[in-house]
Amino acid sequence: MSEIDPKQHSAEHILSAVFGQLFNSKIIDSRFRGNNVRCDYELEIKIPTEEIIKEVEDRANIIISENREVVFEEIGLEQAKALYSLHRLPDGVKNVSIVKIGSDIITPCKGPHVKNTKEIGILKIRTHHLVSPNVLRLTFVLD
Ligand SMILES: [Zn+2]
């Protein structure tokens, strides 16, 4: 956890938000290993993989290039439950830390992040394949 690169971590939130916005897909796993980040996305709709990859990579890089401010906020648990699926949250918490990347990418998270998306660089999806009929696994790097 402590080894996570703030750039990679912020980029993962952006990529996941784009998957959600464009394809109604949610992230189900992510691994950070050196320069590579591996993410698994659950896909609800059947679209050729190449098309998905191109669209999310382009959209993520547009967002990164918008030099968005990244800010932390704490919100109450009930408010958070109404806004997000919080299945990974431990029992007994009263407040939830969220990270906002611009106004429309909001993720419950306590990890390390950049202060502005201009620090991230360019996101490149290097590999992708389906690990099951509805799970797309990809790896990305930052240049
Ligand atoms: Zn985070």
py3Dmol code that shows the C-alpha trace and the ligand (Angstrom):
import py3Dmol

protein = """\
ATOM      1  CA  MET A   1       0.000   0.000   0.000  1.00  0.00           C
ATOM      2  CA  SER A   2       2.732   2.463   0.938  1.00  0.00           C
ATOM      3  CA  GLU A   3       4.593   1.734  -2.296  1.00  0.00           C
ATOM      4  CA  ILE A   4       1.789   3.046  -4.488  1.00  0.00           C
ATOM      5  CA  ASP A   5       2.850   5.833  -6.827  1.00  0.00           C
ATOM      6  CA  PRO A   6       0.506   8.841  -6.488  1.00  0.00           C
ATOM      7  CA  LYS A   7       0.594   9.304 -10.285  1.00  0.00           C
ATOM      8  CA  GLN A   8      -0.382   5.713 -11.020  1.00  0.00           C
ATOM      9  CA  HIS A   9      -2.997   5.773  -8.316  1.00  0.00           C
ATOM     10  CA  SER A  10      -4.603   8.981  -9.601  1.00  0.00           C
ATOM     11  CA  ALA A  11      -4.487   7.671 -13.169  1.00  0.00           C
ATOM     12  CA  GLU A  12      -6.282   4.510 -12.073  1.00  0.00           C
ATOM     13  CA  HIS A  13      -9.165   6.607 -10.682  1.00  0.00           C
ATOM     14  CA  ILE A  14      -9.422   8.526 -13.947  1.00  0.00           C
ATOM     15  CA  LEU A  15      -9.360   5.385 -16.060  1.00  0.00           C
ATOM     16  CA  SER A  16     -11.971   3.732 -13.856  1.00  0.00           C
ATOM     17  CA  ALA A  17     -14.207   6.799 -14.011  1.00  0.00           C
ATOM     18  CA  VAL A  18     -13.976   6.803 -17.800  1.00  0.00           C
ATOM     19  CA  PHE A  19     -14.870   3.107 -17.923  1.00  0.00           C
ATOM     20  CA  GLY A  20     -17.871   3.870 -15.749  1.00  0.00           C
ATOM     21  CA  GLN A  21     -18.970   6.914 -17.746  1.00  0.00           C
ATOM     22  CA  LEU A  22     -18.526   5.406 -21.207  1.00  0.00           C
ATOM     23  CA  PHE A  23     -19.272   1.734 -20.685  1.00  0.00           C
ATOM     24  CA  ASN A  24     -21.014   1.500 -17.321  1.00  0.00           C
ATOM     25  CA  SER A  25     -18.176  -0.773 -16.215  1.00  0.00           C
ATOM     26  CA  LYS A  26     -16.719  -0.972 -12.764  1.00  0.00           C
ATOM     27  CA  ILE A  27     -13.260  -1.858 -11.558  1.00  0.00           C
ATOM     28  CA  ILE A  28     -13.083  -5.094  -9.625  1.00  0.00           C
ATOM     29  CA  ASP A  29      -9.331  -5.370  -9.003  1.00  0.00           C
ATOM     30  CA  SER A  30      -6.132  -3.383  -9.407  1.00  0.00           C
ATOM     31  CA  ARG A  31      -2.468  -4.238  -8.843  1.00  0.00           C
ATOM     32  CA  PHE A  32       0.482  -1.889  -8.808  1.00  0.00           C
ATOM     33  CA  ARG A  33       3.779  -3.493  -9.820  1.00  0.00           C
ATOM     34  CA  GLY A  34       6.700  -1.276 -10.705  1.00  0.00           C
ATOM     35  CA  ASN A  35       5.888   0.715 -13.831  1.00  0.00           C
ATOM     36  CA  ASN A  36       2.853  -1.407 -14.607  1.00  0.00           C
ATOM     37  CA  VAL A  37      -0.649  -1.034 -13.285  1.00  0.00           C
ATOM     38  CA  ARG A  38      -3.029  -3.920 -13.886  1.00  0.00           C
ATOM     39  CA  CYS A  39      -6.779  -3.355 -13.711  1.00  0.00           C
ATOM     40  CA  ASP A  40      -9.740  -5.698 -14.129  1.00  0.00           C
ATOM     41  CA  TYR A  41     -13.017  -4.191 -15.329  1.00  0.00           C
ATOM     42  CA  GLU A  42     -16.391  -5.859 -15.363  1.00  0.00           C
ATOM     43  CA  LEU A  43     -18.114  -5.152 -18.663  1.00  0.00           C
ATOM     44  CA  GLU A  44     -21.879  -5.069 -18.980  1.00  0.00           C
ATOM     45  CA  ILE A  45     -22.055  -4.477 -22.678  1.00  0.00           C
ATOM     46  CA  LYS A  46     -20.434  -6.260 -25.576  1.00  0.00           C
ATOM     47  CA  ILE A  47     -18.298  -3.926 -27.641  1.00  0.00           C
ATOM     48  CA  PRO A  48     -15.127  -4.922 -29.536  1.00  0.00           C
ATOM     49  CA  THR A  49     -12.244  -4.649 -27.119  1.00  0.00           C
ATOM     50  CA  GLU A  50     -10.098  -2.505 -29.431  1.00  0.00           C
ATOM     51  CA  GLU A  51     -12.845   0.077 -29.573  1.00  0.00           C
ATOM     52  CA  ILE A  52     -13.134   0.211 -25.788  1.00  0.00           C
ATOM     53  CA  ILE A  53      -9.379   0.496 -25.309  1.00  0.00           C
ATOM     54  CA  LYS A  54      -9.006   3.338 -27.792  1.00  0.00           C
ATOM     55  CA  GLU A  55     -11.915   5.285 -26.426  1.00  0.00           C
ATOM     56  CA  VAL A  56     -10.998   5.028 -22.729  1.00  0.00           C
ATOM     57  CA  GLU A  57      -7.322   5.775 -23.368  1.00  0.00           C
ATOM     58  CA  ASP A  58      -8.185   8.877 -25.412  1.00  0.00           C
ATOM     59  CA  ARG A  59     -10.752  10.109 -22.906  1.00  0.00           C
ATOM     60  CA  ALA A  60      -8.444   9.495 -19.912  1.00  0.00           C
ATOM     61  CA  ASN A  61      -5.658  11.486 -21.578  1.00  0.00           C
ATOM     62  CA  ILE A  62      -8.035  14.346 -22.349  1.00  0.00           C
ATOM     63  CA  ILE A  63      -8.985  14.496 -18.660  1.00  0.00           C
ATOM     64  CA  ILE A  64      -5.320  14.346 -17.584  1.00  0.00           C
ATOM     65  CA  SER A  65      -4.460  17.183 -19.987  1.00  0.00           C
ATOM     66  CA  GLU A  66      -7.181  19.389 -18.485  1.00  0.00           C
ATOM     67  CA  ASN A  67      -4.871  20.088 -15.512  1.00  0.00           C
ATOM     68  CA  ARG A  68      -7.590  19.272 -13.019  1.00  0.00           C
ATOM     69  CA  GLU A  69      -7.162  19.993  -9.334  1.00  0.00           C
ATOM     70  CA  VAL A  70      -7.210  16.893  -7.126  1.00  0.00           C
ATOM     71  CA  VAL A  71      -8.690  17.471  -3.669  1.00  0.00           C
ATOM     72  CA  PHE A  72      -9.546  15.429  -0.594  1.00  0.00           C
ATOM     73  CA  GLU A  73     -12.764  15.776   1.350  1.00  0.00           C
ATOM     74  CA  GLU A  74     -14.449  13.956   4.200  1.00  0.00           C
ATOM     75  CA  ILE A  75     -18.168  13.279   4.003  1.00  0.00           C
ATOM     76  CA  GLY A  76     -20.582  11.521   6.332  1.00  0.00           C
ATOM     77  CA  LEU A  77     -21.162   7.806   5.932  1.00  0.00           C
ATOM     78  CA  GLU A  78     -24.855   8.126   5.052  1.00  0.00           C
ATOM     79  CA  GLN A  79     -24.130  10.689   2.366  1.00  0.00           C
ATOM     80  CA  ALA A  80     -21.368   8.486   1.033  1.00  0.00           C
ATOM     81  CA  LYS A  81     -23.615   5.424   0.944  1.00  0.00           C
ATOM     82  CA  ALA A  82     -26.163   7.333  -1.080  1.00  0.00           C
ATOM     83  CA  LEU A  83     -23.516   8.344  -3.619  1.00  0.00           C
ATOM     84  CA  TYR A  84     -21.236   5.359  -3.955  1.00  0.00           C
ATOM     85  CA  SER A  85     -21.152   1.638  -3.566  1.00  0.00           C
ATOM     86  CA  LEU A  86     -19.041   1.207  -0.475  1.00  0.00           C
ATOM     87  CA  HIS A  87     -18.698  -2.526  -0.274  1.00  0.00           C
ATOM     88  CA  ARG A  88     -15.005  -2.322   0.584  1.00  0.00           C
ATOM     89  CA  LEU A  89     -15.535  -0.083   3.596  1.00  0.00           C
ATOM     90  CA  PRO A  90     -14.749  -1.491   7.057  1.00  0.00           C
ATOM     91  CA  ASP A  91     -17.500  -1.592   9.684  1.00  0.00           C
ATOM     92  CA  GLY A  92     -17.872   1.228  12.186  1.00  0.00           C
ATOM     93  CA  VAL A  93     -16.530   4.158  10.160  1.00  0.00           C
ATOM     94  CA  LYS A  94     -18.346   7.476  10.555  1.00  0.00           C
ATOM     95  CA  ASN A  95     -16.732   9.523   7.841  1.00  0.00           C
ATOM     96  CA  VAL A  96     -15.515   8.606   4.403  1.00  0.00           C
ATOM     97  CA  SER A  97     -12.532  10.174   2.666  1.00  0.00           C
ATOM     98  CA  ILE A  98     -13.176  10.957  -0.951  1.00  0.00           C
ATOM     99  CA  VAL A  99     -10.859  12.192  -3.646  1.00  0.00           C
ATOM    100  CA  LYS A 100     -12.215  14.593  -6.278  1.00  0.00           C
ATOM    101  CA  ILE A 101     -10.518  14.922  -9.650  1.00  0.00           C
ATOM    102  CA  GLY A 102     -12.251  17.937 -11.129  1.00  0.00           C
ATOM    103  CA  SER A 103     -15.976  18.084 -10.395  1.00  0.00           C
ATOM    104  CA  ASP A 104     -17.138  14.782 -11.858  1.00  0.00           C
ATOM    105  CA  ILE A 105     -14.610  12.133 -10.825  1.00  0.00           C
ATOM    106  CA  ILE A 106     -15.239  11.359  -7.188  1.00  0.00           C
ATOM    107  CA  THR A 107     -13.929   8.199  -5.570  1.00  0.00           C
ATOM    108  CA  PRO A 108     -13.893   7.054  -1.956  1.00  0.00           C
ATOM    109  CA  CYS A 109     -10.171   6.654  -1.247  1.00  0.00           C
ATOM    110  CA  LYS A 110      -7.481   7.315   1.338  1.00  0.00           C
ATOM    111  CA  GLY A 111      -4.512   6.593  -0.892  1.00  0.00           C
ATOM    112  CA  PRO A 112      -1.798   8.921  -2.193  1.00  0.00           C
ATOM    113  CA  HIS A 113      -2.646  11.203  -5.118  1.00  0.00           C
ATOM    114  CA  VAL A 114      -1.172  13.992  -7.183  1.00  0.00           C
ATOM    115  CA  LYS A 115      -2.303  17.572  -6.524  1.00  0.00           C
ATOM    116  CA  ASN A 116      -3.020  18.267 -10.167  1.00  0.00           C
ATOM    117  CA  THR A 117      -3.541  15.911 -13.110  1.00  0.00           C
ATOM    118  CA  LYS A 118      -0.750  17.670 -15.014  1.00  0.00           C
ATOM    119  CA  GLU A 119       1.707  15.691 -12.827  1.00  0.00           C
ATOM    120  CA  ILE A 120       0.453  12.364 -14.213  1.00  0.00           C
ATOM    121  CA  GLY A 121       1.905  12.343 -17.742  1.00  0.00           C
ATOM    122  CA  ILE A 122       0.462  10.334 -20.603  1.00  0.00           C
ATOM    123  CA  LEU A 123      -1.438   7.137 -19.954  1.00  0.00           C
ATOM    124  CA  LYS A 124      -0.702   4.246 -22.293  1.00  0.00           C
ATOM    125  CA  ILE A 125      -2.614   1.006 -22.220  1.00  0.00           C
ATOM    126  CA  ARG A 126      -0.038  -1.662 -23.042  1.00  0.00           C
ATOM    127  CA  THR A 127      -1.866  -4.972 -22.862  1.00  0.00           C
ATOM    128  CA  HIS A 128      -5.462  -6.074 -22.672  1.00  0.00           C
ATOM    129  CA  HIS A 129      -7.383  -9.302 -22.837  1.00  0.00           C
ATOM    130  CA  LEU A 130     -10.587 -10.844 -21.574  1.00  0.00           C
ATOM    131  CA  VAL A 131      -9.990 -13.049 -18.537  1.00  0.00           C
ATOM    132  CA  SER A 132     -13.619 -14.173 -18.635  1.00  0.00           C
ATOM    133  CA  PRO A 133     -16.504 -13.293 -20.986  1.00  0.00           C
ATOM    134  CA  ASN A 134     -17.267 -10.121 -19.049  1.00  0.00           C
ATOM    135  CA  VAL A 135     -13.978  -9.185 -17.398  1.00  0.00           C
ATOM    136  CA  LEU A 136     -11.415  -7.112 -19.267  1.00  0.00           C
ATOM    137  CA  ARG A 137      -7.890  -7.102 -17.834  1.00  0.00           C
ATOM    138  CA  LEU A 138      -5.506  -4.376 -18.944  1.00  0.00           C
ATOM    139  CA  THR A 139      -2.143  -2.990 -17.980  1.00  0.00           C
ATOM    140  CA  PHE A 140      -1.112   0.615 -18.345  1.00  0.00           C
ATOM    141  CA  VAL A 141       2.027   2.685 -17.907  1.00  0.00           C
ATOM    142  CA  LEU A 142       2.620   6.417 -17.568  1.00  0.00           C
ATOM    143  CA  ASP A 143       5.054   8.250 -19.846  1.00  0.00           C
TER     144      ASP A 143
END
"""
ligand_1 = """\
1
ZN
Zn -7.055 6.931 -4.612
"""
view = py3Dmol.view(width=600, height=400)
view.addModel(protein, "pdb")
view.setStyle({"model": 0}, {"cartoon": {"style": "trace"}})
view.addModel(ligand_1, "xyz")
view.setStyle({"model": 1}, {"stick": {}})
view.zoomTo()
view.show()
